[in-house]
Amino acid sequence: MSHRTDSSGWQIATGIQALPAVIIICGLWLTPNSPRWLMFNDRREDALAVLQKVRRRADVDNGWPEMELAVMGEESQLGKQEKGPWKDLFNEKNRRRTGIACTIMVFQQLTGVTFSSSYGPTFYRSVGLADMAFIYAVVNNATSVVAAIMAMVFLDMFGRRTLVFHGGWSQGAFLIAIGALGRKANLNVQESNGIVASMQIYTSILHMTLGPGAYITAAEVGTQKLREKTMALSTALNVVVGFVVVFVTPYLLVDIGAGLGYIWGGFAFSTSIWAWFFMPELKGRNLEEIDQLFEARISAWQFHKFQTDGLSHDLAVHQTDKTNAKIIEQSEDVERTAATAPIGNIKLNY
């Protein structure tokens, strides 16, 4: 398909992209309503039924769904389910949360996510790898899918802030490597292989850290009243910046080629600096706890150790303990397997 010169080349590619949308539409019929939305609309029994359906049987027997509803009830009594106006996104109470959501979504685009997904083949051609450009792009996309699946585990295991921080500087390192290796007009085999490897690793890191981490953070960080508007504004900025990146990338590839890695690399390092000073860790916190954390006006690096109170804290502790127990159980299984493995099957690779 990469060698087609008629319109069927882009038509087939576009048609294939419709398949995930069809799957999502069909899946919506199987998706239950949000328990929080049901609770805030005076449908407590329906909310309880949904929680009992999606939670573990042991948690249902111990009454944890009822505790979750009690936490939501506290928020309902405080009036936090009411929707706030757009102007409240920028008042003294909410501007920090709005800024975090918007900044991380902008950085996601400025580290080159659209560049790698939209102009991969064009980039490979610009550095003299035209023969394998399409194959490299396919491999790039395949590794990105695997990395995104791994992110679903790592974001809860290591935390959003940790992954975004380390993802930023590590992306920057490989982007700078791309710029340095591609500085010559005629590349040798080693330099070409280095560019391909750096591109693959950079893209994998991006889709394992900042790529999904940006959307998760933007969805979590908003207040109950403004969560939808916070997500809408940050996503709109993401789209606008993405459009600018897509628009200018072809011109930059013509002018500076692989030197584009220096630009995206600079933004990637800036992402790490921003994450260190301004991005809070929200791993293991429920939405009610997040409200308490921001109301305490603590610095970003204090979020992970700050103790909240009330029912929301008790619920979060239970959920965290359950996650940690699962991780410990998996680690013990690995240790038992290693201990019982025959010595003859052990191989050391250096």
N, C-alpha and C positions, 0 to 999 in steps of 0.2 A: 504493500500500500504506500510505502514511502517513496516509491518511484513512479507513482501515477501522476500524470500531467492533466487529467481531466477533472471535472468537478466531483467525481465520485470519491476522490481521495478525502476531501474534507467532509463530504456528506456522510460517509461511513463512520468516520471518527466522531462526528457530532451525534449521529444516531446512537452510537454505543453509549455515549454519555447520558442518554435519556434513561438507560436501564436502572441506575441507582435511584433516580427520581421516582420511577414506577414502584420500585421495591419499598421506598419510604412511604409513598402514598398508601400502598396496601398495608404496610405495617401500622399506620395511624389507626386503622380500624381495631387493632388489637391492643392499642395503648390505653391504659386507664387514665381517668382524669387525675389531676394533681390533688393529693389529699389536702394540701394547704389551701388551694383554691376552693375545694369543696367545703372546708371548714369555715373559711371566710365568707362563704355564701350560705351559711346556716344549714349545711347538709352534713351534720356530724356523723350520722350512721353510714352514709355513703363513704365518707372519708375513712372511717374505721374499717369498713369492708375492704377498701383498696389496700390499706396498710397491712391488714391481716393476710391479704393475698400475696403481697410482694415481700413480706418479711419471713425470716426463718420460723419454722414451727416452734422451736424452743423459745424464741423471743415472743411469739404470740402467746404461748402458754404462760410466760412470765409477766405478761401484761405490758410489754414495752410499747406496742401501738397505742395503748391508752395514755401512756406517758407522753408520747409524741403529740397526741392530740391536746393534752393539757398544756404543753409548751406553746402550741399554736393558739390555744385559747387565751393564754397570757398576752400574746401579741395582738389578738383580736380585741381584747378589752382595752389595750392601750391605743387602739385606733390605727395601728401600723399597716392594716390592710388597705386603708384608703389610698387612692392614687394622688400623688402630688403633682403640681404644675411643672412645666418644663423649666421655668426660671429657678426652681428650687435645686436644680442640678448644680448651680453655681453659687448658692448661698454659703455662709461660713461653715455650716454643719456638714454639707455634702460635697463641697468642691474638691476635697482631698480624694474622696472615693471616685468622683467623676474623673479627676485627673489621672488616677491610677489606671482606670479602665481604658481611657482614651490613649494614654501614653503607650501602654503595652500593645495595643492594637496597631498603633502607628509603627512602633519598632518592628512588629512582625513583618510588615511590608518592606520597611527600609533595610532589613537584613537580606532581602532578595528572594523571598518565597515565590513571588510572582515571576521573577526573572528565571528561577530554576525550573518552574513548572511550565511556563509559556514559551521561553526562548532557549530551552536546553539544546535542541538541534541546531538552532542558529548560532549559539555560542560555540559549539563544537566545530562548526564549519568555519567560524571566524578565526580559530586557532589552527586550522589546517587539518581537521579530522573529519572531513566531509564524508568519506567512505563509510564510516561507522557511526555517524552522527545519530541516525535514527535508533540504532541498536543501543547506543549508550543512553539515549533518552528513555527508552523503554526500561532498561535496567534501573535507571535512576528512579523512575516512577514506581517500579516494583519494590525497591528497597525502601522507598518512602512509605508505602503501605505497611510493610513489616514494622518499620520504626513507629508509625502511628499506633499500631496495635500494641507495641511494647510500651508506648507512652501511657496507655490506659492503666497499666500496672505501676509504672515508675512514678507517675505524678502523685499517686497516693502513698507510695512506699517512701520516696525521698522528699516529696514536697514540691509545691509549685515554684517557690522562691529559689530553692536550691537548684532545680533543673534549669530555670531560666538564667540564673547567674552563671552557672558552669556552661550552659549551652551557648551563651553569648560569646564568651572569650574563646571557646573552642571552635565555634563557627568562624569567628574572626581570624583565628590562626590558619585555618584551611583556605579561607578566602584570600588572605594575604599570600599564601603559598601559590594559589592560582594566579594571582597578579604577577608574582615574581617569576614563576616558571614560564608564563606566556609572554614575557617582555620582548622576546626575539621574533623576527619574522619567520624564520625557518627553524622548527623545533626538531630535536633529535628524538629517538624512540623513548629514552628515559624521561625527557621533559614532557612528552605527550602522555605517557603513562602516569606521570605524576599529576598532571592536570586532571585526567580522568578520575584517578583515585581520590584526589582532593575534592573534586566536585561531588562524587558519590558519598564520601564521608560527611562533607558539609551538609548535603541535603538530608542525609539520615539524621544527623544531629538536630537539624532544624525541625524536622517532623516528629522528633522524639521529645523536644523541649519547648521552645518558644512557639512553634506552630499551634499545637493544641493548648499549651499553657496560657496563651493569650485569650482564647475564647473562654476557657474555664474561669480564669481570673476575672474577666469582664462580667461574666454571668454571676459570680459569687459576691463581688465587691459592693454592688449597689444596695441601697436601703430597701426595705420592704415596699415603701411607697413609690420608690423611683427605680426599682430594678429593671423594669421593662424599658423605661426611657434611657437609663444608663447604658443598657445593652444596645439599644437602637442607635444612640449617638455614637458610641465607640465603634460599632459596626459600620456606620455611615462613613466615619473618618477612615476606617480600614479600606473601604471600597474606593474612596476618593484618592487616598495615597496610592493604593494599588493601581488605579487608572493612570496616575502620573508616572509610576514606575514602568508600567507596560508601554506608555507613550514614549518615554525618553530612552528606554533601553536599546531599541534598534539604532538610534543615532549614536549612543555612547559606544555600542559595539563596533560601529564603523570607525569612530574616531580613536578609541583607546583599546578596543579588543579586550583581552584578558585583564587589562588594567582596571576594568570595572570591579574586579575583586577587591581592590584597595578601597573603593567607595563603600561597597556593602560591608567589607571587613571593618571599616571605621565605625559604621553604625552598629555592628555586632558588638564591638568592644564597648561602645556607649551604652548598649543594652545592659551589659554586666554591671557597669558603674551605676546605672539607674536602679537596677534590681537590688544592689547591695545597700543603697542608701534609702530607697523609697518604696520598694515592693514588700508588702507584708506577707507572712506565711499564713495561709488559710487552711492548710491541710488538717483534716480531722475536726474542723469546726462546722457546726451547723449554722444555718442562716441567723438564728437568734443570737448565738454567741458572737458572730461577726459584728452584729449591731453593738453589742456590749464592748467589744474591742475598740471600735472606732470612737464610741462615746467616751472611752477612757483617755483618748488623745495621747496614746503612747507612740514611741518611735517604731519604725518598721521592723527593726531587729529584736524588738521586745514582744512581738505578737506571739511567737511560738511558746514562750514561757509564762505568759500572763494567765492568771487563773480567773475564769469567769465564775458566776454563781447562779443559783436557782436551778430550776428543772432542766433548763437547756444545758447547763454544765453536766448534770448527772447523766443526761441522755448522751452527750458527746463522749463522756468517759466510757460509757458502756460500748458505744460504737467503736471507739479507739481500741479498747481492750479486745473486742471481738476480732478486729483486723490484725492486731499484734499476735493474737493466739493463732490465727491462721498462718501467718508468716513463720512463726516459731515451729508450728507443726510441719510445714513444708521443709524447713531447714533440717529438722530431725529426720525426716524421711530421706533426704539426700545423704545425711551422715550415716544412717543405717545401711543404705545401699552401698556407699563407699566402703564401709567396714566389712561387709559380707562379700564384696567382689573378690574373685580369685586373683592372687598376685600376678599370675601369668597374663592376665588381661590388662594390667596397668601398663600404659605406654607413656614415656616422657619425650616431649617434643621440644627441641631447643633450636 
